Amino acid sequence: MAPAVPGAMERPHFIGIGGAGMSGIAKILARRGAKVAGSDAKESATAEALRALGVTVHIGHAAEHLADDATSVVVSSAIRADNPELVRAAELSVPVVHRSDALASLMTGLRSIAVAGTHGKTTTTSMLAVALTELGLDPSYAIGGDLDGPGTNARHGDGDIFVAEADESDRSFQKYDPEVAIVLNVELDHHANYASMDEIYESFETFAGKIVPGGTLVISADQAGAVELTAKVRDRSSVKIVTYGESEAADVRVHKITPRGLTSEVTVLLDGRLLTFTVSVPGRHYALNAVAALAAGVALGIPAHNLASAIGAYTGVKRRLQLKGEAAGVQVIDSYAHHPTEMTADLEAMRGAAAGSRLLVVFQPHLFSRTQELGTEMGQALALADASVVLDIYPAREDPIPGITSGLITDAARAAGADVTAVSDKAAVPEVVAGMAKPGDLVLTMGAGDVTDLGPDILARLSS
């Protein structure tokens, strides 16, 4: 039986309903019987999927899209104050609810797992969602990306477990009260919202402090920021801390990671016993994500050997090293990586999975603020590729910052010895890549913006 829909969520209107986080909440509410409506900037497969669930989706933003009987307007931090639907909500005195509050309301009364960290949240959340579903536990989940298997970013299940990706970018993860929280890593990012590592630590400490008494914090024993956070929250006696990783001090210790082409075999030492399982995506960082998922499931009381076997059913998330196709002997793969640590991890994973192949990258920087702070490190990461094409910055929610361009990245890449070509016209990229690629090469489209759209175009040009 579906949990009751909170009063404010009976007839919600979502501004930006096509977004990964927003659409997931809308889907779950629709499944629970709410009358859901919303608007988005353009048509998409997500909009069609929502309509199939009975959701009213308007294209474009206009005051008249907000129904007079709406019980709330749901927004994310990306929605600007002058949005006409938000202005209309104020005129009608319709309550405005942040996306994180809406998600928190969906988790009420369920055993929740909240997955946090600067990188790896979507993958780890997805691994848990797939594994718990495979075990017949029928979980609900809300993820920041579409699963390859179920083909959706959210699901309402009849089980008592809810798995949610917990976003630190705007501190919204502080709204949740999980039974189990995962912290994969703690690094400085989201520079428009955080001025220093001290602010990042403070935010993650608040998140950890929201774990219910008797709950569990699963946290990396390897990553420096996570280790520092562990030291800061260690005195919280009401919460059990379980560390995982390759460190000998880890509670769930990674004994060995063995690459096997596009998969990995992972052996962990858990409760004094060795446990070996398969992770069906390449790379050390994905293997460690799987170990975090394993530790979190065990903290909920799920037998480790059952969970480990079920994790092998996970085959990936769209945009997380997703194979888009092959043409003329060239494989095109899509990566969501947009932070230097993520870029390095995905490039190293592809190097390990396809030894002997040339690796070509089409990189689109995401956000002016991130490029301003981390452009040099992005350029250095691109030195791991054999050649790269760098596009203009994808602004997303930001206005330009004077003097900040993708030239910061190309300059740093060249200084690091990388072969880099700057291309401002996105439409010209397929032709540029076709002139670079040879049979046996791997082409990686990389970034959090619309660079993902180039995969099919590159494949079409290679086929011509």
C-alpha positions as CSV (number, residue, x, y, z in Angstrom):
1,M,0.0,0.0,0.0
2,A,1.4,3.4,-1.0
3,P,2.3,5.8,1.9
4,A,-0.1,8.8,2.2
5,V,0.7,11.8,0.1
6,P,1.4,14.9,2.3
7,G,-1.3,17.6,1.9
8,A,1.0,20.0,0.1
9,M,2.0,17.3,-2.4
10,E,-1.6,16.4,-3.4
11,R,-1.6,18.7,-6.4
12,P,2.0,19.9,-6.8
13,H,3.4,22.0,-9.7
14,F,7.0,21.4,-10.6
15,I,9.0,24.2,-12.2
16,G,11.7,22.4,-14.3
17,I,10.0,19.1,-14.0
18,G,12.3,17.5,-16.7
19,G,15.4,17.7,-14.5
20,A,16.9,14.5,-13.1
21,G,16.0,15.3,-9.4
22,M,12.7,16.9,-10.1
23,S,11.3,14.3,-12.5
24,G,12.1,11.5,-10.0
25,I,10.1,13.1,-7.2
26,A,7.2,13.8,-9.7
27,K,7.2,10.2,-10.8
28,I,7.0,8.8,-7.3
29,L,4.2,11.3,-6.3
30,A,2.2,10.3,-9.5
31,R,2.6,6.6,-8.6
32,R,1.3,7.4,-5.1
33,G,-1.8,9.0,-6.5
34,A,-1.0,12.7,-6.5
35,K,-2.3,15.0,-9.3
36,V,1.1,16.2,-10.6
37,A,1.8,19.0,-13.1
38,G,4.8,21.0,-14.1
39,S,6.7,22.8,-16.8
40,D,10.1,22.5,-18.5
41,A,12.1,24.5,-21.0
42,K,11.9,21.9,-23.8
43,E,10.4,18.6,-24.9
44,S,12.3,15.5,-23.9
45,A,12.0,11.8,-23.3
46,T,11.5,12.5,-19.6
47,A,8.5,14.7,-20.4
48,E,6.9,11.9,-22.4
49,A,7.6,9.4,-19.6
50,L,5.9,11.7,-17.1
51,R,2.9,12.2,-19.3
52,A,2.6,8.4,-19.6
53,L,2.1,8.4,-15.8
54,G,-0.7,11.0,-16.1
55,V,1.4,14.0,-15.3
56,T,0.6,17.3,-17.0
57,V,3.7,18.7,-18.6
58,H,3.8,22.2,-20.1
59,I,6.7,23.2,-22.4
60,G,8.0,26.7,-21.6
61,H,7.4,28.8,-18.5
62,A,4.3,30.9,-18.2
63,A,2.1,32.2,-15.4
64,E,-1.0,30.5,-16.8
65,H,0.7,27.0,-16.5
66,L,0.2,27.2,-12.8
67,A,-3.3,25.8,-12.0
68,D,-5.4,27.8,-9.5
69,D,-5.9,24.7,-7.3
70,A,-2.2,23.8,-7.0
71,T,-1.3,22.9,-3.4
72,S,2.4,23.7,-3.8
73,V,5.0,24.8,-6.2
74,V,8.2,22.6,-6.2
75,V,11.5,24.3,-7.1
76,S,15.1,23.5,-7.2
77,S,17.9,25.9,-6.4
78,A,18.3,26.5,-10.1
79,I,15.0,28.3,-10.5
80,R,15.3,32.1,-10.5
81,A,13.1,34.4,-8.5
82,D,11.7,36.0,-11.7
83,N,10.3,32.8,-13.1
84,P,6.7,33.7,-14.1
85,E,5.3,30.6,-12.5
86,L,7.1,31.4,-9.3
87,V,5.8,35.0,-9.4
88,R,2.3,33.7,-10.0
89,A,2.6,31.3,-7.0
90,A,3.3,34.3,-4.8
91,E,0.2,36.1,-6.2
92,L,-1.9,33.1,-5.4
93,S,-0.2,32.5,-2.0
94,V,0.6,28.9,-3.1
95,P,3.3,27.5,-0.8
96,V,6.8,27.1,-2.5
97,V,8.5,23.8,-1.5
98,H,12.2,23.1,-2.3
99,R,12.9,19.8,-4.1
100,S,14.8,18.5,-1.1
101,D,11.8,19.0,1.2
102,A,9.5,17.3,-1.2
103,L,11.9,14.3,-1.4
104,A,12.3,14.2,2.4
105,S,8.5,14.0,2.7
106,L,8.5,10.9,0.4
107,M,11.0,9.2,2.7
108,T,8.9,9.7,5.9
109,G,8.1,6.4,7.6
110,L,10.5,4.4,5.5
111,R,14.0,3.0,6.2
112,S,16.1,5.4,4.2
113,I,19.6,5.3,2.8
114,A,21.0,8.6,1.8
115,V,24.1,8.6,-0.5
116,A,26.3,11.7,-0.3
117,G,29.8,12.7,-1.5
118,T,31.4,15.0,-4.0
119,H,31.6,12.2,-6.6
120,G,29.9,8.8,-7.2
121,K,26.5,9.4,-5.6
122,T,24.5,8.4,-8.7
123,T,26.4,5.2,-9.3
124,T,26.3,4.1,-5.6
125,T,22.6,4.9,-5.3
126,S,21.9,3.0,-8.4
127,M,23.9,0.0,-7.3
128,L,21.8,-0.2,-4.1
129,A,18.6,0.3,-6.0
130,V,19.4,-2.5,-8.5
131,A,20.7,-4.9,-5.8
132,L,17.7,-4.4,-3.4
133,T,15.3,-4.8,-6.3
134,E,17.2,-8.0,-7.4
135,L,16.7,-9.4,-3.9
136,G,13.0,-8.8,-4.1
137,L,12.9,-6.1,-1.4
138,D,10.9,-3.8,-3.8
139,P,12.6,-0.5,-2.7
140,S,11.6,3.0,-3.6
141,Y,14.4,5.2,-5.0
142,A,15.3,8.6,-6.4
143,I,18.5,8.9,-8.4
144,G,20.2,11.7,-10.3
145,G,20.5,9.6,-13.5
146,D,18.6,6.9,-15.5
147,L,19.4,3.3,-14.8
148,D,20.3,1.1,-17.8
149,G,18.1,-1.6,-16.4
150,P,14.8,-0.2,-15.3
151,G,15.3,2.8,-17.5
152,T,14.2,5.3,-14.9
153,N,15.6,7.6,-12.3
154,A,12.9,6.9,-9.7
155,R,10.5,4.3,-8.6
156,H,7.8,3.8,-6.0
157,G,8.1,0.4,-4.4
158,D,6.0,-1.4,-1.8
159,G,9.0,-2.3,0.3
160,D,10.0,-0.4,3.4
161,I,13.4,0.9,2.1
162,F,13.9,4.2,0.3
163,V,17.3,4.9,-1.4
164,A,18.0,8.5,-2.2
165,E,20.9,10.4,-3.8
166,A,21.7,13.2,-1.3
167,D,22.9,16.4,-3.0
168,E,25.4,18.5,-1.1
169,S,25.7,21.2,-3.8
170,D,23.1,23.6,-2.2
171,R,23.2,22.0,1.3
172,S,19.8,20.3,0.6
173,F,21.0,17.0,1.9
174,Q,20.7,18.4,5.3
175,K,16.9,18.0,5.1
176,Y,17.0,14.2,5.3
177,D,17.0,11.9,8.4
178,P,18.4,8.6,7.1
179,E,18.8,5.4,9.0
180,V,22.0,4.8,6.9
181,A,24.1,7.6,5.3
182,I,27.0,7.0,2.9
183,V,29.8,9.6,2.5
184,L,31.9,8.6,-0.5
185,N,34.3,11.5,-0.5
186,V,34.5,15.1,0.7
187,E,36.1,17.7,-1.7
188,L,35.7,21.4,-2.5
189,D,33.2,21.9,-5.3
190,H,30.1,24.0,-6.0
191,H,32.1,27.2,-5.6
192,A,29.1,29.4,-5.9
193,N,27.8,27.9,-2.6
194,Y,30.9,27.0,-0.7
195,A,33.8,29.4,-0.1
196,S,36.2,27.0,1.6
197,M,36.7,23.4,2.8
198,D,35.7,24.5,6.3
199,E,32.2,25.3,4.9
200,I,32.2,21.9,3.1
201,Y,33.1,20.0,6.3
202,E,30.5,22.0,8.3
203,S,27.8,21.0,5.8
204,F,28.7,17.3,5.8
205,E,28.9,17.3,9.6
206,T,25.3,18.7,9.7
207,F,24.3,15.9,7.2
208,A,25.9,13.2,9.4
209,G,24.2,14.7,12.5
210,K,20.8,14.1,10.9
211,I,21.3,10.3,10.9
212,V,18.7,8.8,13.2
213,P,19.9,7.6,16.7
214,G,21.2,4.1,16.3
215,G,21.8,4.6,12.6
216,T,25.0,4.1,10.7
217,L,27.4,6.3,8.8
218,V,29.3,4.4,6.1
219,I,32.3,6.4,5.0
220,S,35.5,6.1,3.0
221,A,38.7,5.2,4.9
222,D,40.9,6.2,2.0
223,Q,39.8,9.6,0.8
224,A,41.5,12.4,2.8
225,G,38.3,14.6,3.1
226,A,36.3,11.6,4.3
227,V,38.9,10.7,6.8
228,E,38.9,14.2,8.2
229,L,35.1,14.2,8.4
230,T,35.2,10.9,10.3
231,A,37.5,12.4,12.9
232,K,35.1,15.3,13.3
233,V,32.0,13.2,13.9
234,R,33.6,10.3,15.7
235,D,32.3,11.5,19.1
236,R,28.6,11.1,18.0
237,S,27.9,8.1,20.2
238,S,24.4,7.5,18.9
239,V,25.6,6.7,15.4
240,K,27.7,3.7,14.4
241,I,30.5,4.5,12.0
242,V,31.6,1.9,9.4
243,T,34.6,2.7,7.3
244,Y,35.4,1.0,4.0
245,G,38.2,1.0,1.5
246,E,41.7,-0.2,0.9
247,S,43.2,1.2,4.1
248,E,44.2,-1.6,6.5
249,A,42.2,0.3,9.2
250,A,38.9,0.0,7.2
251,D,36.1,-1.9,8.8
252,V,35.1,-3.3,5.4
253,R,38.5,-3.7,3.8
254,V,39.1,-4.1,0.1
255,H,41.5,-7.0,-0.2
256,K,41.9,-6.9,-3.9
257,I,40.4,-5.3,-7.1
258,T,41.1,-7.3,-10.3
259,P,40.2,-5.6,-13.6
260,R,38.6,-8.0,-16.1
261,G,38.0,-6.0,-19.2
262,L,34.9,-3.8,-18.7
263,T,34.2,-5.4,-15.3
264,S,36.1,-5.9,-12.0
265,E,36.3,-8.7,-9.5
266,V,36.4,-7.3,-5.9
267,T,37.4,-9.2,-2.8
268,V,36.6,-7.6,0.6
269,L,37.3,-8.6,4.2
270,L,34.1,-8.3,6.1
271,D,33.6,-9.6,9.7
272,G,36.7,-11.7,9.4
273,R,35.7,-13.4,6.2
274,L,36.7,-12.9,2.6
275,L,33.9,-12.2,0.1
276,T,34.4,-11.9,-3.7
277,F,31.9,-10.5,-6.1
278,T,31.7,-8.9,-9.6
279,V,31.2,-5.3,-10.4
280,S,29.9,-5.0,-14.0
281,V,31.5,-1.6,-14.8
282,P,35.2,-0.9,-15.1
283,G,37.5,1.1,-12.8
284,R,38.7,1.2,-9.3
285,H,36.4,4.0,-8.2
286,Y,33.3,2.1,-9.3
287,A,34.6,-0.9,-7.4
288,L,34.9,1.2,-4.3
289,N,31.3,2.6,-4.9
290,A,30.1,-1.0,-4.9
291,V,31.9,-1.7,-1.6
292,A,30.2,1.3,-0.1
293,A,26.8,0.0,-1.3
294,L,27.6,-3.4,0.2
295,A,28.5,-1.9,3.6
296,A,25.3,0.2,3.6
297,G,23.1,-2.8,2.8
298,V,24.7,-4.8,5.5
299,A,24.0,-2.0,8.0
300,L,20.3,-2.4,7.2
301,G,20.6,-6.1,8.1
302,I,20.8,-7.6,4.6
303,P,23.1,-10.7,4.4
304,A,26.4,-9.7,2.9
305,H,26.7,-12.7,0.5
306,N,23.2,-12.1,-0.9
307,L,23.8,-8.4,-1.4
308,A,27.2,-9.0,-3.0
309,S,25.8,-11.3,-5.6
310,A,22.9,-8.9,-6.3
311,I,25.3,-5.9,-6.9
312,G,26.6,-7.8,-9.9
313,A,23.2,-7.2,-11.5
314,Y,24.0,-3.5,-11.8
315,T,25.2,-2.7,-15.4
316,G,25.5,1.1,-15.3
317,V,23.7,4.4,-15.4
318,K,23.2,6.5,-18.4
319,R,26.1,9.0,-18.9
320,R,28.4,7.0,-16.5
321,L,30.8,5.4,-18.9
322,Q,27.8,4.5,-21.1
323,L,28.6,2.9,-24.5
324,K,26.7,4.9,-27.1
325,G,27.7,2.7,-30.0
326,E,30.5,1.8,-32.5
327,A,31.2,2.9,-36.0
328,A,34.2,2.4,-38.3
329,G,35.9,0.5,-35.6
330,V,35.6,3.4,-33.1
331,Q,33.7,3.1,-29.8
332,V,31.9,6.2,-28.5
333,I,31.4,6.3,-24.7
334,D,29.7,9.0,-22.6
335,S,31.0,10.2,-19.3
336,Y,29.3,12.6,-16.9
337,A,32.6,13.6,-15.3
338,H,33.0,17.3,-14.8
339,H,35.2,17.7,-11.7
340,P,39.0,16.9,-12.1
341,T,38.8,14.0,-9.7
342,E,36.0,12.4,-11.7
343,M,37.7,13.1,-15.0
344,T,40.9,11.4,-13.8
345,A,39.0,8.4,-12.5
346,D,37.0,7.9,-15.7
347,L,40.1,8.4,-17.9
348,E,42.1,5.9,-15.8
349,A,39.2,3.4,-15.9
350,M,39.0,3.5,-19.7
351,R,42.8,3.2,-19.9
352,G,42.7,0.1,-17.8
353,A,39.7,-1.4,-19.6
354,A,41.0,-0.9,-23.1
355,A,44.7,-1.2,-22.9
356,G,46.4,-0.5,-26.3
357,S,43.6,1.7,-27.6
358,R,44.0,5.4,-28.2
359,L,41.7,7.5,-26.0
360,L,40.2,10.7,-27.5
361,V,38.1,13.0,-25.3
362,V,35.5,15.6,-26.2
363,F,35.3,17.7,-23.0
364,Q,32.7,20.4,-22.2
365,P,33.5,22.4,-19.0
366,H,30.5,22.8,-16.7
367,L,29.9,26.1,-14.9
368,F,32.0,29.3,-15.0
369,S,32.6,29.1,-11.2
370,R,33.9,25.6,-11.4
371,T,36.2,26.4,-14.3
372,Q,37.5,29.5,-12.5
373,E,38.5,27.4,-9.5
374,L,39.5,24.1,-11.1
375,G,40.3,24.9,-14.8
376,T,44.0,24.1,-14.3
377,E,43.3,20.7,-12.8
378,M,40.8,19.9,-15.5
379,G,43.5,20.6,-18.1
380,Q,45.9,18.5,-16.3
381,A,43.4,15.6,-16.2
382,L,43.0,15.8,-20.0
383,A,46.7,15.0,-20.3
384,L,45.7,11.4,-19.6
385,A,44.0,11.3,-23.0
386,D,45.9,10.9,-26.3
387,A,44.1,13.9,-27.7
388,S,41.2,16.1,-26.6
389,V,38.7,18.5,-28.0
390,V,37.6,21.2,-25.6
391,L,34.3,23.1,-26.0
392,D,33.1,26.3,-24.6
393,I,31.8,26.4,-21.0
394,Y,28.3,25.1,-20.5
395,P,26.7,27.8,-18.2
396,A,23.8,25.8,-16.8
397,R,22.3,28.1,-14.1
398,E,25.2,30.6,-14.1
399,D,25.9,34.0,-15.8
400,P,29.3,34.4,-17.4
401,I,32.3,35.5,-15.3
402,P,34.5,38.1,-17.0
403,G,37.7,36.5,-18.2
404,I,36.7,32.9,-17.5
405,T,36.7,30.8,-20.6
406,S,37.6,27.2,-21.6
407,G,40.9,28.7,-22.6
408,L,42.0,28.2,-19.0
409,I,41.6,24.5,-19.5
410,T,43.3,24.3,-22.9
411,D,46.3,26.4,-21.7
412,A,46.7,24.1,-18.7
413,A,46.4,21.0,-20.8
414,R,49.0,22.1,-23.3
415,A,51.3,23.1,-20.4
416,A,50.9,19.5,-19.2
417,G,51.9,18.2,-22.6
418,A,48.4,17.3,-23.9
419,D,47.3,17.4,-27.5
420,V,44.3,19.7,-27.3
421,T,42.0,21.3,-29.9
422,A,39.6,24.1,-28.9
423,V,36.3,24.1,-30.8
424,S,33.7,26.7,-30.1
425,D,31.1,25.4,-32.5
426,K,29.6,22.3,-31.0
427,A,28.1,21.3,-34.4
428,A,31.6,21.1,-35.8
429,V,32.8,18.5,-33.3
430,P,31.7,15.3,-35.2
431,E,33.8,16.4,-38.3
432,V,36.8,17.2,-36.1
433,V,36.6,13.9,-34.3
434,A,36.2,12.0,-37.6
435,G,39.4,13.6,-38.7
436,M,41.2,12.4,-35.6
437,A,39.8,8.9,-35.0
438,K,41.2,5.7,-36.3
439,P,39.8,2.1,-36.1
440,G,40.4,0.8,-32.5
441,D,40.2,4.2,-30.9
442,L,37.8,5.1,-28.0
443,V,36.0,8.5,-28.1
444,L,34.8,9.7,-24.7
445,T,32.3,12.6,-24.6
446,M,32.7,14.1,-21.2
447,G,30.9,16.7,-19.1
448,A,27.6,17.4,-17.3
449,G,26.1,19.6,-20.0
450,D,24.7,18.8,-23.5
451,V,28.0,17.3,-24.7
452,T,26.1,14.0,-24.3
453,D,24.1,14.9,-27.4
454,L,27.2,14.6,-29.6
455,G,27.6,10.8,-29.2
456,P,25.0,9.9,-31.9
457,D,26.2,12.7,-34.2
458,I,29.8,11.5,-33.9
459,L,28.7,7.9,-34.7
460,A,26.7,9.1,-37.7
461,R,29.7,11.0,-39.1
462,L,32.0,8.1,-38.5
463,S,29.6,5.8,-40.4
464,S,29.3,8.1,-43.4
